[in-house]
């Protein structure tokens, strides 16, 4: 696949990378080794997205709720994230990809926040694709944080409460300058979105797979894209309306 328009592929894909611990248990590995294995799966997926013409890929690395995991696992995930950023900066430059992070940075170590900000600044001008890593992120936090910013703007007199609508509110939500999520993939066999991109994925097509994240391949990613391309996205309209719009656009 090379032409996202021809194959009706998504502009924005989001992935919940689940199943690392179960992979380690399944393969009788040490605790934490599943996360190390999972870290290596992302690179070929990112490169494939760029080749395919997908404009944005957002991955769930560490949720707001993951802070409740055992401390050794939290520490390991922070360490792996730091390693990932160091590894990704030269790769982002090579492939002209912008690297971003979303989430509540107030709970993250200061040196990690500084590294994230530096990576964002170094790659901000890249324009073939955007890779976003969600860290200390939750969809409910994102919406509440946006509401707080809107309330502060109202208190400053920038606009009145009666002017707040979906379009205005959306400007304060993470990733507001990117296309809405078209396809949300979850690996690991669970059928839920776990508080991920609740606003941005409001109309996303969902693809669930039993495949554990360290075993997820470019081939299965392509299968998810094929499934997406075969779905009719109506956004509240009828099938007849969608078909008529296609005819009119020919």
SVG drawing of the C-alpha trace seen along z (x, -y; Angstrom):
<svg xmlns="http://www.w3.org/2000/svg" viewBox="-30 -40 51 60">
<polyline fill="none" stroke="black" stroke-width="0.4" points="0.0,0.0 1.4,-3.4 -1.5,-5.7 -3.7,-6.5 -6.3,-8.2 -6.6,-5.3 -7.0,-2.7 -9.1,-4.9 -6.5,-4.5 -6.6,-6.5 -4.8,-9.8 -4.4,-9.2 -3.8,-5.8 -3.7,-5.3 -2.4,-2.2 -2.9,-0.8 0.3,1.3 -1.0,3.9 0.3,7.4 4.0,6.9 3.7,8.5 1.7,11.5 4.3,11.9 7.0,12.2 5.0,14.6 4.1,16.7 7.8,17.0 9.1,17.5 11.0,14.3 12.1,12.1 9.7,9.4 10.0,6.3 11.5,8.1 8.2,7.9 8.4,4.1 11.9,4.3 10.7,6.6 7.8,4.3 10.0,1.3 11.5,2.8 8.2,3.3 7.4,-0.4 10.2,-1.3 9.0,0.9 5.4,-0.3 6.5,-3.9 8.5,-3.4 5.6,-1.6 3.2,-4.4 5.5,-6.9 5.8,-4.7 2.0,-4.2 1.3,-7.9 -0.3,-8.0 0.0,-11.5 -0.1,-10.8 0.6,-7.8 -0.2,-8.1 0.8,-5.4 -0.2,-4.8 3.1,-4.2 2.1,-5.0 -1.4,-5.8 -2.6,-7.9 -3.6,-4.7 -0.2,-3.0 1.2,-5.0 -0.6,-2.4 1.6,0.4 4.5,1.8 7.2,-0.7 9.9,1.4 7.7,1.5 7.1,-2.2 10.8,-2.9 11.6,-0.5 9.0,-2.1 10.4,-5.6 13.9,-4.2 12.7,-2.6 11.0,-5.8 14.2,-7.7 16.1,-5.2 13.4,-5.4 13.6,-9.2 17.4,-9.1 17.0,-6.4 14.2,-8.1 15.7,-11.6 18.1,-10.6 15.5,-8.3 13.0,-11.2 15.6,-13.4 16.4,-10.6 12.7,-10.2 11.6,-13.8 9.1,-12.9 8.0,-15.2 8.1,-13.7 5.6,-14.8 4.4,-13.8 1.0,-14.2 0.0,-13.7 0.4,-15.2 4.0,-16.1 3.7,-17.3 4.2,-13.7 7.2,-12.9 10.9,-13.2 12.2,-16.6 15.1,-15.2 12.6,-13.2 10.4,-16.3 13.5,-18.2 14.4,-15.4 10.9,-15.3 10.9,-19.0 14.3,-18.9 13.1,-16.1 10.0,-18.1 12.0,-21.2 14.6,-19.3 11.9,-17.7 9.2,-20.3 10.0,-21.4 9.7,-17.9 6.6,-17.5 6.2,-14.1 4.5,-12.6 3.9,-13.1 4.7,-10.4 3.0,-11.1 3.8,-9.2 1.2,-9.4 2.9,-9.4 1.1,-9.8 -1.9,-10.3 -5.6,-9.7 -8.5,-10.8 -10.5,-12.1 -7.5,-14.1 -7.2,-15.6 -10.8,-16.7 -10.6,-18.1 -7.4,-19.9 -9.0,-21.4 -12.0,-22.5 -9.7,-24.2 -8.0,-26.1 -11.3,-27.2 -12.5,-28.3 -9.3,-30.4 -9.8,-31.9 -13.3,-32.9 -12.1,-34.4 -9.6,-36.5 -12.4,-37.8 -11.1,-36.2 -14.7,-35.0 -17.9,-34.4 -19.3,-31.1 -22.1,-31.3 -19.5,-31.1 -18.2,-27.7 -19.0,-25.0 -17.4,-21.8 -15.2,-23.7 -13.9,-26.1 -13.4,-23.4 -11.5,-21.2 -8.7,-23.8 -7.8,-23.1 -7.6,-19.3 -4.3,-17.5 -3.4,-17.0 -6.0,-19.6 -3.9,-20.5 -3.8,-16.9 -6.6,-15.0 -9.0,-13.2 -8.1,-9.5 -9.5,-7.4 -8.4,-4.0 -7.7,-2.8 -5.8,0.5 -5.6,2.4 -3.3,5.4 -3.4,8.0 -7.0,9.3 -8.9,6.8 -11.9,5.1 -11.8,1.6 -10.1,-1.7 -8.9,-2.3 -9.3,-6.0 -7.3,-6.7 -8.0,-9.7 -11.7,-9.8 -12.2,-13.1 -9.9,-12.5 -11.2,-9.0 -14.9,-9.8 -15.6,-8.5 -12.6,-6.2 -13.0,-2.7 -11.8,-0.1 -9.6,2.9 -9.0,5.4 -6.5,8.3 -5.5,11.1 -1.9,10.6 0.4,9.4 2.2,6.2 5.7,7.7 4.4,10.1 2.5,7.4 3.9,7.2 3.8,4.9 1.7,7.6 -1.0,7.5 -0.9,3.7 -1.6,3.9 -4.5,6.2 -5.9,3.6 -5.6,1.0 -7.4,3.4 -10.2,3.9 -10.5,0.1 -10.6,-0.5 -13.5,1.9 -15.7,0.1 -18.2,-2.6 -17.8,-5.6 -21.1,-7.5 -20.6,-10.0 -24.3,-10.0 -25.5,-10.0 -27.2,-7.2 -25.5,-4.8 -27.6,-6.4 -26.3,-9.8 -22.7,-8.6 -23.1,-6.9 -24.7,-10.0 -21.8,-12.2 -19.4,-9.8 -21.2,-10.1 -21.3,-13.9 -17.6,-14.1 -16.6,-12.0"/>
</svg>
